[in-house]
Amino acid sequence: MSSLLAGIAVPFTLHLAFAFSAPSPAGEGASCCALDLNALSQKSCCELEALFRAGTAAAPPCGYGRGKTLLLLDRPRPKAGASMANAVWKGKHFLPCGRMINQWAGFRAVGADVRVEPSALDGKPCVLLDYPPDAPVFGGDFDEIREISPGLWIGRYSERCPCPHQKGWFALDFRCN
């Protein structure tokens, strides 16, 4: 009986040791590769901003990015609002012609022009998704996205008028489509 318990206790102890070990600090083998849409949805607004600031944007992504709304900042409960938005918004399709169209549950609609420009947040390059003023839902709004890990992008959703301000955070995953 004691050998049976020892056979269970050692793997269980090792599992606990790995589960509760501290992550390595950035620069010592740490990587954003462990990030995914679910991990990003657990981050605070400040953490999301730090990831965006550290991201890059040399060129727009290509193809379909599975999306997740992370925070809606203009709601009393930003994470709850994001969960409700995720019931209908599913991601973005980036076309080679410099356009993007949103994927909703069951259909595609609401396009934007895509180009690399300085971010309104910090002036560093980002991929700007510029919605026309007459676009349904996002008319006159803009998104800024940056890649934070190969194939994983984080975005800021902002309103242009009457006074530019950020309305939320979202992420796009191009890795598993």
BELVEN-V125225 format. One record per residue. N is the residue number from 0. SS is DSSP state (~ for helix, > for strand, _ for the rest). PSI is psi in radians with two decimals (* if undefined). D_LAST is the distance of its C-alpha to the last C-alpha in Angstrom with 2 decimals. Layout:
{{N & SS & PSI & D_LAST} {N & SS & PSI & D_LAST}}
//
This chain:
{{0 & _ & -0.73 & 48.51} {1 & ~ & -0.57 & 48.30} {2 & ~ & -0.59 & 46.40} {3 & ~ & -0.79 & 43.86} {4 & ~ & -0.70 & 43.42} {5 & ~ & -0.65 & 43.21} {6 & ~ & -0.47 & 40.43} {7 & ~ & -0.72 & 38.43} {8 & ~ & -0.68 & 39.50} {9 & ~ & -0.91 & 38.51} {10 & ~ & -0.65 & 34.79} {11 & ~ & -0.73 & 34.69} {12 & ~ & -0.76 & 36.42} {13 & ~ & -0.70 & 34.08} {14 & ~ & -0.79 & 31.06} {15 & ~ & -0.69 & 32.72} {16 & ~ & -0.74 & 33.62} {17 & ~ & -0.63 & 30.05} {18 & ~ & -0.59 & 28.80} {19 & ~ & 0.12 & 31.44} {20 & _ & 2.57 & 31.71} {21 & _ & 2.48 & 31.35} {22 & _ & 2.65 & 28.44} {23 & _ & 2.54 & 29.61} {24 & _ & 2.73 & 30.49} {25 & _ & 2.41 & 28.48} {26 & _ & -0.20 & 29.57} {27 & _ & 0.90 & 30.35} {28 & _ & -0.05 & 27.14} {29 & _ & 2.63 & 25.25} {30 & _ & 2.63 & 21.71} {31 & ~ & -0.07 & 19.10} {32 & ~ & -0.41 & 16.58} {33 & ~ & -0.21 & 17.47} {34 & _ & 2.49 & 16.24} {35 & _ & -3.11 & 13.27} {36 & ~ & -0.70 & 13.14} {37 & ~ & -0.71 & 15.72} {38 & ~ & -0.71 & 17.94} {39 & ~ & -0.58 & 18.03} {40 & _ & -0.23 & 19.09} {41 & _ & -0.12 & 22.10} {42 & _ & 2.68 & 23.34} {43 & _ & 2.94 & 26.37} {44 & ~ & -0.75 & 26.71} {45 & ~ & -0.70 & 28.60} {46 & ~ & -0.69 & 25.97} {47 & ~ & -0.71 & 23.23} {48 & ~ & -0.72 & 25.68} {49 & ~ & -0.72 & 26.42} {50 & ~ & -0.75 & 22.77} {51 & ~ & -0.81 & 22.57} {52 & ~ & -0.57 & 25.89} {53 & ~ & -0.20 & 24.80} {54 & _ & 3.05 & 21.59} {55 & > & 2.82 & 21.55} {56 & _ & 1.41 & 20.73} {57 & _ & -0.62 & 21.83} {58 & _ & 2.73 & 19.67} {59 & _ & 2.67 & 17.10} {60 & _ & 2.94 & 13.37} {61 & _ & 2.51 & 11.86} {62 & > & -2.74 & 9.24} {63 & > & 2.26 & 7.21} {64 & > & 2.04 & 7.50} {65 & > & 2.26 & 7.23} {66 & > & 2.78 & 10.97} {67 & > & 2.20 & 13.86} {68 & > & 2.25 & 17.51} {69 & > & -0.79 & 19.43} {70 & > & 2.44 & 23.02} {71 & > & 1.83 & 25.03} {72 & _ & -0.34 & 28.17} {73 & _ & 0.25 & 30.40} {74 & _ & 2.61 & 30.29} {75 & _ & -0.58 & 32.83} {76 & _ & 1.57 & 30.12} {77 & ~ & -0.69 & 27.18} {78 & ~ & -0.64 & 24.80} {79 & ~ & -0.71 & 25.84} {80 & ~ & -0.68 & 25.30} {81 & ~ & -0.72 & 21.75} {82 & ~ & -0.71 & 21.09} {83 & ~ & -0.70 & 22.54} {84 & ~ & -0.61 & 20.49} {85 & ~ & -0.29 & 17.21} {86 & _ & -0.44 & 18.48} {87 & _ & -0.58 & 18.12} {88 & > & 2.28 & 15.89} {89 & > & -0.19 & 12.10} {90 & > & -2.83 & 11.02} {91 & > & 2.47 & 11.83} {92 & > & 2.09 & 11.41} {93 & > & 2.15 & 13.26} {94 & > & 2.66 & 15.42} {95 & _ & -0.22 & 17.49} {96 & _ & 0.21 & 20.66} {97 & _ & 0.50 & 20.60} {98 & > & 2.86 & 19.36} {99 & > & 2.59 & 16.68} {100 & > & 2.42 & 16.31} {101 & > & 2.51 & 15.33} {102 & > & 2.14 & 13.29} {103 & > & 3.00 & 15.60} {104 & _ & 1.76 & 15.79} {105 & _ & -0.14 & 16.25} {106 & > & 2.86 & 16.85} {107 & > & 2.39 & 16.36} {108 & > & 2.80 & 19.33} {109 & > & 1.59 & 20.94} {110 & > & 2.93 & 20.34} {111 & > & 2.70 & 21.52} {112 & > & 2.54 & 22.74} {113 & > & 2.28 & 20.93} {114 & > & 2.79 & 23.04} {115 & > & 2.22 & 23.86} {116 & > & 2.91 & 26.91} {117 & > & 2.47 & 28.72} {118 & _ & 2.51 & 27.53} {119 & _ & -0.37 & 29.97} {120 & _ & -0.87 & 29.71} {121 & _ & 0.05 & 30.83} {122 & _ & -0.05 & 31.19} {123 & _ & 2.76 & 28.67} {124 & > & 2.45 & 26.03} {125 & > & 2.87 & 22.98} {126 & > & 2.06 & 20.68} {127 & > & 2.27 & 22.53} {128 & > & 1.86 & 21.11} {129 & > & 1.85 & 24.43} {130 & _ & 2.38 & 24.80} {131 & _ & 2.71 & 27.91} {132 & _ & -0.51 & 30.82} {133 & _ & 0.17 & 30.65} {134 & _ & 2.38 & 26.96} {135 & _ & 2.56 & 26.72} {136 & _ & -1.01 & 25.77} {137 & _ & 0.39 & 25.20} {138 & _ & 2.11 & 28.14} {139 & _ & -0.02 & 29.35} {140 & _ & 3.02 & 26.89} {141 & > & 2.65 & 24.71} {142 & > & 2.60 & 21.75} {143 & > & 2.25 & 21.77} {144 & > & 2.63 & 18.78} {145 & > & 2.59 & 18.85} {146 & > & 2.24 & 16.64} {147 & > & -0.20 & 17.81} {148 & > & 2.67 & 15.92} {149 & _ & 2.03 & 13.88} {150 & _ & -0.05 & 10.65} {151 & > & 2.12 & 11.98} {152 & > & 2.54 & 14.15} {153 & > & 2.52 & 16.90} {154 & > & 2.64 & 18.73} {155 & > & 2.30 & 22.18} {156 & > & 2.14 & 22.92} {157 & > & 2.63 & 26.54} {158 & > & 2.36 & 29.21} {159 & _ & -0.69 & 31.42} {160 & _ & 2.65 & 34.45} {161 & _ & -0.38 & 37.04} {162 & _ & 2.13 & 36.51} {163 & _ & 2.24 & 33.26} {164 & > & 2.65 & 31.70} {165 & > & 2.39 & 28.39} {166 & > & -0.31 & 27.12} {167 & > & 3.12 & 24.07} {168 & > & 2.53 & 21.13} {169 & > & 2.95 & 17.38} {170 & > & 2.68 & 14.31} {171 & > & 2.29 & 10.96} {172 & > & 1.97 & 8.17} {173 & _ & 0.04 & 6.40} {174 & _ & -0.58 & 6.20} {175 & _ & 1.14 & 3.77} {176 & _ & * & 0.00}}
//
